[in-house]
Amino acid sequence: DPSLLLIAGLISAVAATVHGTVGFGYGLLAVPTCALLHPDLAPSPQILVAVPLALIMVLREGRFADRREIGLLILGGGPGALLGIALVKVASERGVQLTMAATILLGVVLMASGRRVPRTPRTIVGTGVASGAMMLIGSIGGPPVALLYRDATGPTLRGTLALYFLIGDVVAIGLRWGTGEMGWPDVVAALWLLPGLLLGLWLARFLIPRVEGEPLRRAVLALATGAALMLAWRAW
């Protein structure tokens, strides 16, 4: 239905505006809302367009990312994905999603209280594990990384997340395509989302100067809280 695809494109524009400004949030906003329109509109089309989204942001601010820290995140992400697979097999989906929601909310409370988590190899790898598990279980891997980098500058936060997402999305596409969970109809749907995504990234350029510093940190906490509440809502 062209009207549904048009609405999905508008949703893509809003989600990309938030993502381009804060550094994450596209999947958090676009996947559940597009799924309400039609099950075939999520999550594979969003994963496909997430690659050009991340690539554009890498070209824009990827130079501010720490390659060593990206490597540590990926080092944790692999075992995290395996952990996610194990959790899905041994625990109920409801229990896993409630646990993830509680974990994110705990992180939000700690960060909001002013407590700063130092970025050490141990905390970065641990964050990668949490992100990898959550990405596999709930398609939401951004909040743990964003919370760890909450006190970083805007370019560092967005550049780090973009490079991390770019690698993760390419791997996710390969896995989904190889297992038959993604196909050419998803590519067609993704093409309808792409113009809105590009519009959202263009609009984000005007919002970025307004959210640097404390507003950016508040936005990270707000989006992370939203992710936790969405997971809890799914579980119930």
TAVEN-V584405 format. One record per residue. N is the residue number from 0. SS is DSSP state (H for helix, E for strand, C for the rest). Layout:
n-><N,N>
ss-><SS,SS>
//
This chain:
n-><0,1,2,3,4,5,6,7,8,9,10,11,12,13,14,15,16,17,18,19,20,21,22,23,24,25,26,27,28,29,30,31,32,33,34,35,36,37,38,39,40,41,42,43,44,45,46,47,48,49,50,51,52,53,54,55,56,57,58,59,60,61,62,63,64,65,66,67,68,69,70,71,72,73,74,75,76,77,78,79,80,81,82,83,84,85,86,87,88,89,90,91,92,93,94,95,96,97,98,99,100,101,102,103,104,105,106,107,108,109,110,111,112,113,114,115,116,117,118,119,120,121,122,123,124,125,126,127,128,129,130,131,132,133,134,135,136,137,138,139,140,141,142,143,144,145,146,147,148,149,150,151,152,153,154,155,156,157,158,159,160,161,162,163,164,165,166,167,168,169,170,171,172,173,174,175,176,177,178,179,180,181,182,183,184,185,186,187,188,189,190,191,192,193,194,195,196,197,198,199,200,201,202,203,204,205,206,207,208,209,210,211,212,213,214,215,216,217,218,219,220,221,222,223,224,225,226,227,228,229,230,231,232,233,234,235>
ss-><C,H,H,H,H,H,H,H,H,H,H,H,H,H,H,H,H,H,H,H,H,H,C,C,C,H,H,H,H,H,H,H,H,H,H,H,H,C,H,H,H,C,C,H,H,H,H,H,H,H,H,H,H,H,H,H,H,H,H,H,H,H,H,H,C,C,H,H,H,H,H,H,H,H,H,H,H,H,H,H,H,H,H,H,H,H,H,H,H,H,C,C,H,H,H,H,H,H,H,H,H,H,H,H,H,H,H,H,H,H,H,H,C,C,C,C,C,C,C,C,H,H,H,H,H,H,H,H,H,H,H,H,H,H,H,H,H,H,C,C,C,H,H,H,H,H,H,H,C,C,C,C,C,H,H,H,H,H,H,H,H,H,H,H,H,H,H,H,H,H,H,H,H,H,H,H,H,H,C,C,C,C,C,H,H,H,H,H,H,H,H,H,H,H,H,H,H,H,H,H,H,H,H,H,H,H,H,H,C,C,C,C,C,H,H,H,H,H,H,H,H,H,H,H,H,H,H,H,H,H,H,H,H,H,H,C>
//
